[in-house]
Amino acid sequence: MTGLPQVWDELRRQGLAEGDVPPAMPAEAAMPWHVRLMLGVCGWLGGLLLLVFAGLVVPDPFDSHSLVVVGVLLLIVARMLLHGQPPELRAQFALSLCLAGYGAVAVAGAAWLPVWGTFLAAAGLGLVLAAVMPHAIARCFGVLALLLAGEGCLRELGWPSPVPAIAAWTCAATWLDETRWAHRLGQIQAPLAWGATLALWVLGLAGALLPGMDLSVPPAWRGLAWAAYLLAALPLAWVAWRLSARARPAVRGWAAGTACVLVLAGAWVPGVAFGLMTALLGHARARIPLWVGGLLVALWSIGWFYYAQAWSLPRKAAVLLALGGVLLLAWRGIARLGAPEAGHE
């Protein structure tokens, strides 16, 4: 088949065209957002109707064995529908089946296993989804389920959890040096980055609502838990140091010092470090959802911590003034930091 360059050369020889060969048109134009939204709603509605039909056909849809069979079948069908590059409608329909299958298997596991075992099984299933599903959103959900279910399992056992630290370092590494990670991870880079980010936000928002550490545990156990909190907040300092690579030495030292102070505060209130780190990454990468979401998580954590303390009004006012000053300094530093060069080591 004759290609576009040969056809264009022939047209130029006949005087019917001028200039260089025009760029090839994409196979299909970008779909408008409102059309994608309509197709997504139709796909999820179709998945809901299929679930209702399955509930009517299965003799006892709430039986644990039936839930496992239906859940596994839904996951297999979702995997088949997501193979290749499916149209938007089919992709959304498959995603609804994927989430429904995951939920059915998790609910069935809750009937057979203890609470920590249910969380462990849910984490394992999330790992399977992240590794097997070919769609980016399904993989993102798998990473999110893996991290959150792993955190729930360790909290149920009463053990110090490394999950926040794993999520924080994964989020920082995938967003901070995304060109290198995109080359190494391929198509799983974006699902891994967004899955870790969403898990980090959920842990930051829920950190103020969950009960704190039991002071009756041995001091060594408490020290291990605080070390895990500090390790989870450390990526904030690493991100600030890497993003200030092009700044003057004085600005870089100031940014690193401010980040270390925020790391210490984040070890006490983890949501502050998680939110500010993702906000800093979003600002550097020009990603508005990442920037806005991180800022909201940081403000939520600060507000919850402030109102949860049984302090006098003068002390609260002093703490609020100090927090405002820290936020202003952090904002000034973020405005001065530039994004690092691609692939900079």
HUSULZI-V255600 format. One record per residue. N is the residue number from 1. SS is DSSP state (h for helix, s for strand, l for the rest). Layout:
[[N:SS] [N:SS]]
This chain:
[[1:l] [2:l] [3:l] [4:h] [5:h] [6:h] [7:h] [8:h] [9:h] [10:h] [11:h] [12:h] [13:h] [14:l] [15:l] [16:l] [17:l] [18:l] [19:l] [20:l] [21:l] [22:l] [23:l] [24:l] [25:l] [26:l] [27:l] [28:l] [29:l] [30:l] [31:l] [32:l] [33:h] [34:h] [35:h] [36:h] [37:h] [38:h] [39:h] [40:h] [41:h] [42:h] [43:h] [44:h] [45:h] [46:h] [47:h] [48:h] [49:h] [50:h] [51:h] [52:h] [53:h] [54:h] [55:h] [56:h] [57:h] [58:l] [59:l] [60:l] [61:l] [62:l] [63:l] [64:h] [65:h] [66:h] [67:h] [68:h] [69:h] [70:h] [71:h] [72:h] [73:h] [74:h] [75:h] [76:h] [77:h] [78:h] [79:h] [80:h] [81:h] [82:l] [83:l] [84:l] [85:l] [86:l] [87:l] [88:h] [89:h] [90:h] [91:h] [92:h] [93:h] [94:h] [95:h] [96:h] [97:h] [98:h] [99:h] [100:h] [101:h] [102:h] [103:h] [104:h] [105:h] [106:h] [107:h] [108:h] [109:h] [110:h] [111:h] [112:h] [113:l] [114:l] [115:h] [116:h] [117:h] [118:h] [119:h] [120:h] [121:h] [122:h] [123:h] [124:h] [125:h] [126:h] [127:h] [128:h] [129:h] [130:h] [131:h] [132:h] [133:l] [134:l] [135:l] [136:h] [137:h] [138:h] [139:h] [140:h] [141:h] [142:h] [143:h] [144:h] [145:h] [146:h] [147:h] [148:h] [149:h] [150:h] [151:h] [152:h] [153:h] [154:h] [155:h] [156:h] [157:h] [158:l] [159:l] [160:l] [161:l] [162:l] [163:h] [164:h] [165:h] [166:h] [167:h] [168:h] [169:h] [170:h] [171:h] [172:h] [173:h] [174:h] [175:h] [176:h] [177:l] [178:h] [179:h] [180:h] [181:h] [182:h] [183:h] [184:h] [185:h] [186:l] [187:l] [188:h] [189:h] [190:h] [191:h] [192:h] [193:h] [194:h] [195:h] [196:h] [197:h] [198:h] [199:h] [200:h] [201:h] [202:h] [203:h] [204:h] [205:h] [206:h] [207:h] [208:l] [209:l] [210:l] [211:l] [212:l] [213:l] [214:l] [215:l] [216:l] [217:l] [218:l] [219:h] [220:h] [221:h] [222:h] [223:h] [224:h] [225:h] [226:h] [227:h] [228:h] [229:h] [230:h] [231:h] [232:h] [233:h] [234:l] [235:h] [236:h] [237:h] [238:h] [239:h] [240:h] [241:h] [242:h] [243:h] [244:l] [245:l] [246:l] [247:l] [248:l] [249:h] [250:h] [251:h] [252:h] [253:h] [254:h] [255:h] [256:h] [257:h] [258:h] [259:h] [260:h] [261:h] [262:h] [263:h] [264:h] [265:h] [266:h] [267:h] [268:h] [269:l] [270:h] [271:h] [272:h] [273:h] [274:h] [275:h] [276:h] [277:h] [278:h] [279:h] [280:h] [281:h] [282:h] [283:h] [284:h] [285:h] [286:l] [287:l] [288:h] [289:h] [290:h] [291:h] [292:h] [293:h] [294:h] [295:h] [296:h] [297:h] [298:h] [299:h] [300:h] [301:h] [302:h] [303:h] [304:h] [305:h] [306:h] [307:h] [308:h] [309:l] [310:l] [311:l] [312:l] [313:h] [314:h] [315:h] [316:h] [317:h] [318:h] [319:h] [320:h] [321:h] [322:h] [323:h] [324:h] [325:h] [326:h] [327:h] [328:h] [329:h] [330:h] [331:h] [332:h] [333:h] [334:h] [335:h] [336:h] [337:l] [338:l] [339:l] [340:l] [341:l] [342:l] [343:l] [344:l] [345:l]]
